[in-house]
Amino acid sequence: MSVYLAIDLGTTGCRSILFDNKLDILASDYEEYALLTEKENYVEQDAMKWWELTLSTSANAIEKAGISGEEIDSISISSQGITIVPVDENFTPLYNAITWLDTRAESETDQMKEDFSEEKIFTLTGKPVSSAYTLPKLMWLKSNQPQVFDKAYKFLMPMDFLIARFTGECVTDYSMASGTLMYDINNSCWSKEILDFYGIREDKLPKIISAGKKAGFVLPEVAKRLGLKKDCVIAVGAQDQKCAAYGVGLKDGIMTISLGTAAAITKLWKTANTQQNDGVGWCGYIDKDEFVTEGVINTAGTCLRWIRDMLFKGEKYNVIDKEAKEALERGSSLLFYPYLAGASSPDYYPDSNGVFYGMSLATARGDFALAVMEGIAFQIRVILEAMKAYGNVDTLVLFGGGANGTLWPSIIANATGMKIYVPKSFEAAGAGAAMLAAKATGVALEPMETENVFLPENADKYNEKYLKYREIEKKLWA
């Protein structure tokens, strides 16, 4: 039996998962680490914690599985993106990692908008100018921590940092690189124009290669720590949402939806048409000649959790589903616009906020729950339309916490008019990393198997409600 170790390095925790060649989970272990928020708009992490917890969760997973580390053929990583850490020649951090949640670089972002038009940046990189991305953070380091910037041997993202600690090699993949605002998405390389303009040397960035390629072999001291064989392969992984899409079978005709705290809707493309499709961000994908668009709903599962905490205190989600279903059966017309944390793609209404529309004295708490589920489903359809999915996509693979149960997936099927597949496990990102680990050894694993299928049986009814939803939305903000 082949065994693959997937490291899922998230924003607040690290999970190590052992998979077999059928993507069945043998064992896993999870530990959390802190976000450091000592100043307003500063969100940092101790990068060495990433490494320490990678080692400890990996060791614990191996012990739980009751296997020897020598049975592991290869290892790969699913990682949070955008976050950056400067390191020395020994891959020791010179400064805390500045995370993707950090927005301190607003003045640098404004400077970028003066230096380049936003249209040019989007055409070149596939991304809007934002302080969330990596380049403004590096500009901030250069201005405010020049001794750190100048001393840095490399600037590494979380996956790159783990690969370097595992192998001594500095590499990243196309999906991670495309979250930096330094990546030329049309030519699949670091942008010489941007790097030269801002004085960032390319040799301080990791080399970009395809996910699923061999980054190197595990270093002897790491192999000894985990009991790995000396020729255990470390494979290049990918950004976590891309790993998840890969793990559940993203391909032509099939799109993926990660429905968790936020929602990410992903579509595969063979070319990056950033000039024609600018409503959603573009990213590199597994191979050099593959691209994805990724539409994001900032608050998806968060909205349902908010309703639970506000109106269903102490209740479980099955109670919410029951009352929402009752509201559906009595024809509830309440609408919800899920802008609880500001604008989402593709419309980016600048003054938007969360709205319930159509309340009356007959409105019950189940109506609110149903409206939240339908509002997220309608926003998914908005993104599908912006991605020009209709006519070439007929299936959506839904995973994450929102896929747990039957009501919400059924609503999404009806609201979008597409079939919904739900895979057998929620560990989609880990499964994608395991597939990439296997790929680096020449083994092709199949994506996760489907457990449930939902068909759009009431699509016509939902189409009428969707058109009303969009009409009112435009009156509110357009």
Number of C-alpha atoms within 10 A of each C-alpha: 8 13 24 27 31 28 31 29 28 18 19 13 17 27 23 27 27 26 23 18 17 16 25 14 18 18 18 22 21 19 14 15 16 13 16 15 12 9 9 9 13 16 21 23 22 17 24 17 15 22 19 12 21 23 18 19 21 26 18 19 22 25 15 14 14 11 13 13 22 15 16 22 21 27 29 34 33 31 29 21 26 24 27 27 28 28 24 14 11 10 22 16 21 17 19 17 24 27 26 20 17 20 20 19 23 16 14 19 22 14 13 19 16 10 12 12 12 16 16 15 20 19 22 22 30 29 27 19 21 19 20 23 27 26 27 27 27 23 22 18 19 17 12 11 13 13 12 17 22 12 13 20 19 23 23 26 30 28 30 28 29 26 27 22 19 23 18 18 18 23 22 28 26 29 31 28 31 28 26 23 27 25 28 21 29 18 13 21 17 23 18 14 12 19 16 11 9 15 10 19 11 16 10 15 20 21 17 19 20 23 29 27 23 22 25 21 21 24 18 15 12 15 18 13 12 17 17 22 19 15 15 20 26 28 29 30 39 34 34 25 25 28 29 27 30 25 26 31 19 23 15 14 15 21 24 27 28 25 23 17 18 15 25 22 26 29 25 23 18 11 12 25 16 22 12 8 16 19 19 22 21 29 26 32 27 24 16 19 16 17 25 24 26 24 26 23 24 21 24 26 21 18 23 23 16 15 18 19 12 10 16 17 9 8 11 10 14 11 13 22 19 15 18 24 19 15 22 16 9 9 10 21 16 21 25 23 22 28 20 17 14 16 20 21 19 21 14 15 17 11 11 19 15 15 14 14 15 11 14 8 5 7 14 15 17 23 25 24 28 28 25 26 26 26 24 26 22 26 27 23 22 18 25 20 13 18 21 12 16 15 7 10 17 16 21 25 24 27 27 22 13 22 23 16 13 14 19 21 28 20 26 29 26 25 27 26 21 20 22 30 24 24 23 16 18 20 20 28 29 30 36 34 36 34 32 36 32 27 20 24 17 12 13 13 19 16 21 23 17 14 10 15 18 19 18 19 15 14 19 13 11 21 16 11 17 23 12 12 20 15 12 15 18 10 8 13 13 13
